[in-house]
Amino acid sequence: MLTKLIVLVVVVLIAGAVLRVYMPGLGKTVAKGPIERNGETLLADCPDMPNCQGSESSRPSQRVERMVITSDADTAMQRIVDTVSAQPGAALVTQQDRYAHFTFTSPTLRFVDDVELLISDDQASVQIRSASRLGKSDLGANAKRIDLLRDALAGQL
């Protein structure tokens, strides 16, 4: 039984390495940054694949609620950057005024997901989008990540 498990782990690790080496284009960022839509600054919609969750998704199955802000926008953004940066596997890629882009890297296969947060134009809420760079399904990883971030930021915004 242990031998089969070891073989399975080795096969999965090799498959992940092969994907990363021979298909590097699949690992490019899926972060879109803030976009203008109908006169409002928003995060991008999720693609029609189950490996993305976002507050601005047009599909109900991928849509999550925005986070409410009760402090000023500058304080909220600083708390977002501090809190999200402290999460395991997180790295801040870019921050501009009301927008922050992070990557999250999985510990075993080193898969990278993009997480974006944007303080809304009215500064009353935070939009969030979490999307996998590889694969069609993320096995719920992005929804779990958003829930964890929501819990970590609870009462801080």
C-alpha positions as CSV (number, residue, x, y, z in Angstrom):
1,M,0.0,0.0,0.0
2,L,2.8,2.4,0.9
3,T,4.7,1.6,-2.3
4,K,1.6,2.4,-4.4
5,L,1.2,5.7,-2.6
6,I,4.8,6.6,-3.2
7,V,4.6,5.7,-6.9
8,L,1.4,7.8,-7.2
9,V,3.1,10.8,-5.5
10,V,6.1,10.5,-7.8
11,V,4.0,10.3,-10.9
12,V,2.0,13.4,-9.9
13,L,5.2,15.3,-9.2
14,I,6.7,14.3,-12.5
15,A,3.5,15.2,-14.4
16,G,3.5,18.6,-12.7
17,A,7.1,19.2,-13.6
18,V,6.5,18.2,-17.2
19,L,3.6,20.6,-17.5
20,R,5.6,23.5,-16.1
21,V,8.6,22.8,-18.4
22,Y,6.9,21.9,-21.7
23,M,3.8,24.1,-21.4
24,P,5.0,27.3,-19.8
25,G,2.4,29.4,-21.6
26,L,-0.3,27.7,-19.6
27,G,1.1,29.3,-16.5
28,K,0.8,32.9,-17.5
29,T,-1.1,35.3,-15.3
30,V,-4.9,35.4,-15.6
31,A,-5.2,38.6,-13.6
32,K,-6.9,41.3,-15.8
33,G,-6.5,44.3,-13.5
34,P,-9.2,46.9,-13.1
35,I,-11.4,47.5,-16.1
36,E,-14.0,50.1,-16.9
37,R,-17.5,48.8,-17.6
38,N,-20.6,51.1,-17.8
39,G,-18.6,53.9,-16.2
40,E,-17.6,51.8,-13.2
41,T,-14.2,50.4,-12.3
42,L,-14.6,46.6,-11.8
43,L,-12.6,43.4,-11.7
44,A,-13.0,41.2,-14.8
45,D,-15.6,38.6,-15.2
46,C,-14.6,34.9,-14.6
47,P,-14.2,32.8,-17.8
48,D,-16.7,30.0,-18.3
49,M,-14.6,27.5,-16.4
50,P,-15.0,26.3,-12.8
51,N,-11.5,27.4,-11.8
52,C,-12.4,31.0,-11.0
53,Q,-14.6,32.7,-8.4
54,G,-15.3,36.5,-8.3
55,S,-17.6,39.1,-7.0
56,E,-18.1,40.4,-10.5
57,S,-18.7,37.1,-12.2
58,S,-21.7,37.0,-14.5
59,R,-22.4,33.3,-13.6
60,P,-24.1,32.7,-10.3
61,S,-22.1,29.5,-9.7
62,Q,-18.9,31.5,-9.7
63,R,-20.1,34.7,-8.0
64,V,-19.1,35.6,-4.4
65,E,-20.2,38.6,-2.3
66,R,-18.1,41.7,-2.1
67,M,-16.5,42.5,1.3
68,V,-18.0,45.5,3.1
69,I,-15.6,48.4,4.1
70,T,-16.3,50.3,7.3
71,S,-13.0,52.3,7.4
72,D,-11.5,54.7,4.9
73,A,-10.2,53.3,1.6
74,D,-6.5,53.9,2.4
75,T,-6.7,52.0,5.7
76,A,-8.7,49.2,4.1
77,M,-6.1,48.8,1.3
78,Q,-3.2,48.7,3.8
79,R,-5.0,46.0,5.9
80,I,-5.7,44.0,2.7
81,V,-2.1,44.1,1.6
82,D,-0.8,43.2,5.1
83,T,-3.3,40.4,5.7
84,V,-3.2,38.8,2.3
85,S,0.6,39.0,2.1
86,A,0.8,37.1,5.4
87,Q,-1.1,34.1,4.1
88,P,0.8,30.9,3.2
89,G,2.0,30.9,-0.4
90,A,1.0,34.5,-1.0
91,A,3.1,37.1,-2.8
92,L,2.2,40.7,-3.7
93,V,2.6,41.3,-7.4
94,T,1.4,44.8,-7.8
95,Q,-0.5,47.4,-5.8
96,Q,-2.0,50.6,-7.3
97,D,-4.2,53.0,-5.2
98,R,-7.3,50.8,-4.8
99,Y,-6.1,47.6,-6.5
100,A,-3.9,44.8,-5.4
101,H,-2.8,41.6,-7.3
102,F,-1.3,38.6,-5.5
103,T,-0.2,35.2,-6.5
104,F,-0.7,32.1,-4.4
105,T,1.6,29.2,-5.0
106,S,0.6,25.7,-3.9
107,P,3.3,24.0,-1.7
108,T,3.6,20.7,-3.5
109,L,3.2,21.1,-7.3
110,R,3.9,24.9,-7.2
111,F,0.7,25.7,-9.1
112,V,0.1,29.5,-9.2
113,D,-3.3,31.2,-8.8
114,D,-4.0,34.9,-9.2
115,V,-6.0,36.8,-6.6
116,E,-7.1,40.4,-7.2
117,L,-8.8,42.8,-4.9
118,L,-10.3,46.2,-5.8
119,I,-11.9,48.8,-3.6
120,S,-15.1,49.8,-5.4
121,D,-15.6,53.3,-6.8
122,D,-17.9,54.2,-3.9
123,Q,-15.3,52.9,-1.4
124,A,-18.0,50.9,0.4
125,S,-16.9,47.4,-0.6
126,V,-14.0,45.3,-1.9
127,Q,-14.3,43.3,-5.1
128,I,-12.4,40.0,-5.1
129,R,-11.4,37.5,-7.9
130,S,-9.4,34.3,-7.5
131,A,-8.5,32.3,-10.6
132,S,-6.3,29.3,-11.4
133,R,-3.7,29.6,-14.1
134,L,-3.8,25.9,-15.0
135,G,-6.5,23.4,-15.5
136,K,-10.3,23.5,-15.9
137,S,-11.2,22.7,-12.3
138,D,-9.5,23.8,-9.2
139,L,-11.3,21.4,-6.9
140,G,-12.8,24.3,-5.0
141,A,-9.4,25.9,-4.1
142,N,-10.4,29.4,-5.2
143,A,-13.7,29.4,-3.3
144,K,-11.9,28.1,-0.2
145,R,-9.2,30.8,-0.6
146,I,-11.8,33.6,-0.8
147,D,-13.5,32.2,2.3
148,L,-10.2,32.2,4.2
149,L,-9.4,35.7,3.1
150,R,-12.8,36.9,4.0
151,D,-12.4,35.4,7.5
152,A,-8.9,36.8,7.9
153,L,-10.1,40.3,6.9
154,A,-13.3,40.2,9.0
155,G,-13.6,43.2,11.2
156,Q,-10.5,44.8,9.7
157,L,-11.9,46.7,6.8
